[in-house]
Amino acid sequence: MSLPEWGRSYNALAVPLTSDWQCSLVPARDVGEPTAWWNLTYDQRQKNRKDREEQIDHDRRDFNRLFRVSTSRRAARACSDFSAYAAFIREHLPVSGLSAPVDGEGVTCLLLNAVRDGWLIPAIDRAWRGSRRVARFYAPQSWPKRAPDPKPIIYSVRNGQFVPLNPDGTFVDYTPYVPVKPGGGATSGNVGALDDVFASGADDDSTLLADAQAFDFQPDTPDGDSFDIAKTPNDGEPGTWYTNPGSGQMRMYGDDGQPVVDFDFDHDHGQGNPHAHNWDDGVRGPGVSFSPL
């Protein structure tokens, strides 16, 4: 008969009996139901519990009959087995310093009483073939390497939307986008001028957008219509962007210095906020929905 499964604990102490058997003394707190029992029926679990209680009672009687430690007080100081007994007793039993064992008789008395009172559960291997000695069961000394935790993504609010931040705390750059139907048709409104600007860049490296200067959004813009807060110039440097410091509105100028497209962020013309306006021959068209991401 091999060691019962409740005797395999890293907190247990393996001790020899006066026969050829080896016993594992397990703290009662470590003896629980195996997880394999969770898939059993109620009747099966009840039968396993009964069988285990009968086995523990049998092991308890044999331990009480066969466990003896004969180390003298003088020999205890240099005996490694006695040191292992003493360390196990200090760690797992409620024993004061004055009651600590000083010889084999004291160890025998304390461990027999602990088994009788239910502090320790004996598990006997009656088919033991190894060396009979006092030993602890040690856990593995190496563990699988733990994968590093993924770095969290930090977000902040810009123009009413959550935008991820770079590792240095700055906003992730993005280019505003105006959705266009397949084939060049816009989703709504007159966007002929905008089609020319974005579509013409397919084969020409000298498009207006390629030559345009970089622009930044302006946070915390005041409320109100962008033309009522501060007029955005209708004439500008060809191929450049102008950002209205009051409303945050951005306007791009064509080759003739006239407006080509506006991006508005501080009001809603029924197309959502933000939205875009195309210019055609000096006339500002209706709002067009777009997403800045």
N, C-alpha and C positions, 0 to 999 in steps of 0.2 A: 504494500500500500504506500503510495507516494504522499508527499506533503499536501494537505488540503489547501484549497485556493485561498482561504482566509489566513493561512499562515505565511503567505508571501507578502510581506510588508517591509519597506525600507526602515521602519522604526522598530522592527522585531529584533530579538536577540536569540541566536541559535545556541542551545545548550545540550550537552550530552546527558543521557540517563544512564542508570547503572546497568541496564541491559545494552543491547547493540543498537538501540533506537536513538534517534536525534529528535529534539523537540524545538519548536519555534515559539517563543513567548511574545505575543502580540498585544500591544495596548488595546483595550476594549474599544476605544474611539475609532480604531482603524478597521474594525470588523463590521462591514456593511454588506448589504445584498449585492451580488454581482449584477452588472448592467444587463447581462444576458437574460436575467430573470424577467426583465420588463416586458419581453415579448411572449411570456408564458401566460397561460390561463390562471385564474384564481386558484383552482384546485391544484394545478401543478406547482404554483408558488407555495401553497400551504404544505404540500408534501415535501418540497425541498427544504423549507424551514424546519419541519419536524425532523427530517433526516439529519440536518446539520446540528440541531440541538442535541440529538442523541449522540452524534459523533463527538461534540464538544464535551458532553458529560462523561463519555467513555475516556476521552483524552485527559480530562481533569482527574479522574480517579487513578489512571495510570501514572500521571505526573506526580500526584500526591504519594504514590507508592514507590516510585523509582527515582525521584530527584533527590540527590544528596551531594553536598559539597564538603569535602573533608580537609580543606586547606587550614593549616594552623595559623595562629596569630603572627608568629614569627615569620613564617613563609609567605604570608599575605603581602608583605611589603615589596617583595621582588617577583610576585606571581602575576603574569600578564592576564591570565584568566580571571583572577580575583579583581584586578583593576577594571576589566570589562564589565564584570558583575556590578561593581560599585558605581561605575559611571552610568550604567543603564538604570539602576535603582534611583540615583539622584535625578535623572532626567524624567522618569516616567511614574514614579511613585511619590505619594505625599509623605516623605520621610524627613524629619528634621536632622540637623547636624549631629545632635546628641544621640539619635537613634540609628545613625549610619553603621553598617556592619563593619566589624574589625577582623572577622575570621570566617571560615567556611560555614560554621554553624549559624552565624548571624545571617549570612546570605540565604541559606536554606530556609530559615524561619521566615524571613521577610518575603521571599518569592512564593512560598507555599501559602502564606496568608493572603498575598495579593491575588493569587489564583482563586482561592476560596472566596474572597470578597468580591470578585468580578472585575478587579482592576486590570488583570492580565488574562488573556485567553490562550491556553496551550494548544498547539497543533503538532501532533506527533507523526513522524514518518517511520513506520514500522518496517520499511524495506530499505533503510538507509545503507548505502554502500560506500560512502566517503569517509573522510577522517572525522573523528568525534572530538569536537573542540568547541570552545566558546567563541562566537564570532558575530559580528553585525552584518546586516545586508546593506550594501552601499548602492546608492543610485548611480546611474551612468555619469561619468565625469566630463563628457562632451555632449553637446547638444547641437541640433541643426542651426546653421547660421541664420539669424533673423533678418528678414528683408527690411531695408530702411523704410521708414514711413514716408509716404508721398508728401511733397511740399504743398501746403494749402494755397489755393488761389484767393487773393485778396481783391475785393471789389470796392469801388467807390462810385458816387453818384455824379454824373456829368450830363447836363442838359436833360434832367429828368429820367435818366436811364442808368442802370447799373453797368459799369464798364470795368473790366479787369485791369489791374495795375501791374506794371513791370516790377521786377525784383527791387529796383531802386526807388519804388514808390510813385513813379510817374505813370500817366495814363498810357495804355496801349494805343498806338496810333491806328487810325482807321480812315478810310476815304468814303465820303457820303456816296450813296448809290440811289439812282432814280430808276425804278423798275420799268422795263420796256417790253412790250409784247413781242413774241417771235416774229421775225420779218421786219422789225424796225418800227412797228406801231407802238405808240405810247399807251399806257394804261388809261389815261384820261387827260383831257385838255389839249391844248395846242403846244406840242413839244418839238416842232420841226427844227427849231434852232438848237435845242439840246441834242437831238438825234445827230445833227451835223457835227457837233462838238465831240461827242463820245464815239460815234461810228467812224469818223474820219481818221481816227488815230490808229486804225488797223495796220495801214501800210506806210504811214507818214510819220517819221520821227520828229517833225517840226510842227506838230499840232499845237493848238492853244493850250491844252492841258499839259503837254510835255514841257512847254516853255513857261508855264505859270509858276509863280512863287508859292512856296509852302505857306499854309495858313494854320492858325490855331483857333479852337473854340474859345469863347469868352464865358467863363462860369458866372453864375449869379446875375443874369441879365434882368433888368427891371421889366415889369409887366407893361402891356400896351402895344398898339400897332407900331411896327418898325418905322413907318414913315412919319408917325406923329411924334415919336421920341426924338429922332434926329434924322435928318435927310441923308440918305446915301447918295453920293455923287452919281449923276448920270453919265459923266465922262471920266475916264480913267486911263491909266497906262495900259496900252495894248498887251494882252496876254497875261494880265495880273489879276489877283484877287484883292478885294477891299472888304475889311471887317468893320462893321458899324460898332463903335465902342459903346453905344447906348443899348441897342437892341440885340447885338450879337449877329445881326444879319450879315451874310457873306454874298458878295456880288463878283462875278467874273466878267472881264471885259474882253471883247473880241479884237480882231486885228485893226478895226477902225476906232477902237477906244470906246465903243458903245456897249451897253450891257448885253450879256448873252444869257445868263442864268442867275437866279437868286436862290439862296437857301435861307429860309426863315425859321426861327426857333422860339419866338416869344408870343405867337398867337396861332389861331386855328381858323382856316378858311373852309372848314368842312372836309379837309383832306388829312387831318391829323397834325400833330405837332411833334417833330418838325415836318416841313413840306417844302416843295420847290416851285419856282415860277420861271417860265421861259420868256425870253424877250424876242420879238419879231418886228424889225423895222421901227424900233423905238417904242413899241407897245408891249406892256407887261401882260403876260397871259395868266390864265387861271392857275390855282394851286394844283400841284401834282404830288401824290404821296411818294415817300421814299423812306428807306431805313438807313441810318448811318452805320450799321454794323455789317 
